[in-house]
Amino acid sequence: MAKTLLDLVKECDSFPYFEDNAEYYLSHLKNYHAFKVNGCDAVLGYLPNTIVEKFHWIENDWQVDATSRTVTLMAAPGATPKARTEIMSRLLAEAVRRQTFEVLNGWRHEMYPIYGPGGEFLLEMERSASPLFGITTYGVHMTGYVEDEQGIKFWVARRSKTKQTFPNMLDNTAAGGMSTGEHPYACAIREAAEEASIPESVFAERAKSTGVVTYFYIRDARAGGETGLLQPEVEYIYDVQLDASHVIKPCDSEVEDFRLWTLDEVKESLKRGEWKPNCATVMIDFFIRHGILTAENEKDYMEIVARIHRRLPFPTATYN
Amino acid sequence: MAKTLLDLVKECDSFPYFEDNAEYYLSHLKNYHAFKVNGCDAVLGYLPNTIVEKFHWIENDWQVDATSRTVTLMAAPGATPKARTEIMSRLLAEAVRRQTFEVLNGWRHEMYPIYGPGGEFLLEMERSASPLFGITTYGVHMTGYVEDEQGIKFWVARRSKTKQTFPNMLDNTAAGGMSTGEHPYACAIREAAEEASIPESVFAERAKSTGVVTYFYIRDARAGGETGLLQPEVEYIYDVQLDASHVIKPCDSEVEDFRLWTLDEVKESLKRGEWKPNCATVMIDFFIRHGILTAENEKDYMEIVARIHRRLPFPTATYN
C-alpha cells in the first residue's frame, strides 16, 4: 500500500509526544535511563533499560541509579571534555572486547560531540555507539536540483547494496554526519565534494542554507543493529541549484549511482517507501519550502511541518 | 537593550513547554479550563480560570466542571456545526450585553472556525472572542521583496496608529485572518489585493507557498484587552518576489505606509522591538529559508526554527 508523506515522517519522528497522550508518554519514558554527566543537570540522551543492563559499568567512572533511572558519567564537575571522553572510551572499549552490542560492529573511528546547556562541549564518543546513549547527532543534507521550463528535477543517490545502514535505499544528493569540531557549512562543502563530486567553488556559488530538519527517531531494523535505540537528529539543510549541464557522479563506494529524477518520479518513489526515512523528510521539507506541497494539496501539511522541526528535549549545539 | 531574535520568538511563542520543566508546565496548566464540545474527546482550547469565572454560563448549553477544569459546549453529540455555533453565539451575546470582557469591545463581525480531530469543522465563533477560549486561529502572512545585485529589500508595512492591536508597529507586506470556509491561498490572494494593492494576476505569478509558522502565544498588553489569554496560531506563509518597478501602496486605513527596507534596516528594527511579534517571526522564517540566518551566524538557530514551527496540542484544519 502506498505510504502517505505523514507515514514517512512518522517513521523518522517516531518518539511519542507528551501532548498526544500524557499517560502513555510518561510510561514510555520508563523504558529508558537518562544519560547525564556529573555536575550538569541536563539530560543528554536516553539509554533503553535493556542496554543499561548489558553494559559493564566501570566503578567510579559511572553511577547507575535504578530508582531515578539515571546513568551518570562521574568525571569531577568541571572536568575537561578530554577526561569525560576517556571515561566513555574505556566503557566502549570493554563493550567491544566483550562483543556486547551489534551496533559496535560498525565501528566508524569518528567522534561525535555531546553538548550541554548553552552549547557547552562536554565530551565526544564514537559515532557507532551514539544510539546506545541516545544522544543528539548532527549532520548535513543537501538537495541538488535543476530547474527549467519543463519543471524541476532532482539529483537522487541510491545507496550502495553493501552499506551497513539502509542498503539500496534512495538518498539525498549528499549528506553526512558532523564530527566533533566540524561546523555545518564546512561539513556540507566537504560532503558535496566527497560524495557527489561537486567542486567547492560550485557549492560556494550555488548552495543556500535553508534551515534545519529535526526529529526524534526510534531505530528500526533498517538502521542495522539493535532496534529500539534512540536517535534524536539535527540535519542542517542546503539547496544546491545546479546548471543542467552539471552531471553528478559518485565519488566513493557509498553511492551506487546518481540519476536526475523528475518531480513525479521522486513523489512516486516516496510513496513506495524507497527512501531512507530521514532523506524522505529532507525531500518533503524541500517540497514545502518550494511551494510543491501546500496546505491545499496535502491534508497533513501542518502536522508534517511541525514534526520535521521537532524541538528536541536535549541541549543542542551552537556554532558561533 | 537590543533584543535577540530568540527574544522576539519567545514573545510570540510564550506558552511553556513540558520538556523544559514538567512540574512547572503541569502546574501552569492548572490556570486554565480545557474547552471541549460534547461527544468529542479533544481539547479545543484553554480558557484562563479568571475568564471562566466571569462568563455567565447558560444552563443546559454549557457544563463547567471545576474538578477536571473543563468547559463543555453541550450540544448533543453529532449536532450540526450550526447548533453548536448558536450556543456559542448566545453566550457571547450575553457577555457583550453585560460588557464582561474588554476584548469584545473590538467585535469584528468575522467568524473563526474551530476544528476537531481529522479537521472536522465543529463550530464557528466571533473572531474577537477567540482568545477567551484560546482556540487555534489561522491566518496568512506574505513577504513582498525585491532582489537585485545590490541585495534584497523588503516591502514593510507600518500599522496605523489608531489600530486596536499593536498600533504603529511594523508588519509584513500583507497578512490577515482566515474566516470560516476560507482556504489559505484564497485568503492570501485577497489580502494581497486588499492590504497591499497587489493585483491577483501579480500574486498568482509571483507568490510561492513556503510553509507554515506556528506558535503558542500568551497575549500581552500590546495585543489589547485582557492579558494572559491564549492564542495558538497558524500562519500560512507566502514569499512574493516583485519587480523593482512594482510599488506597494496602502489600500485601506489599517496600514500607515509602505516602504522598501534594506536587509540591515529590517534587522535593526527587529532588534529594537519595532515589529508586531508574530510578524517578526515571519521575517525570521524568511531569513532562515533564504540563507540570511545560518547556524554559523545565529547562536539560537535551532531553538528558533523549532519554536516557530511548534506542534500545537489541538486538532487543526485541513483544506483538501
Interface residues (C-beta under 8 A of the other chain):
Chain A: Y17 F18 E19 G119 H183 P184 Y185 K208 S209 T210 G211 V212 T214 V234 Y236 I288 R289 H290 G291 T294 A295 E296 N297 E298 K299 D300 Y301 M302 E303 V305 A306 R307 H309 R310 R311 L312 P313 T316 A317 T318 Y319 N320
Chain B: Y17 F18 E19 G119 H183 P184 Y185 K208 S209 T210 G211 V212 T214 V234 Y236 I288 R289 H290 G291 T294 A295 E296 N297 E298 K299 D300 Y301 M302 E303 V305 A306 R307 H309 R310 R311 L312 P313 T316 A317 T318 Y319 N320
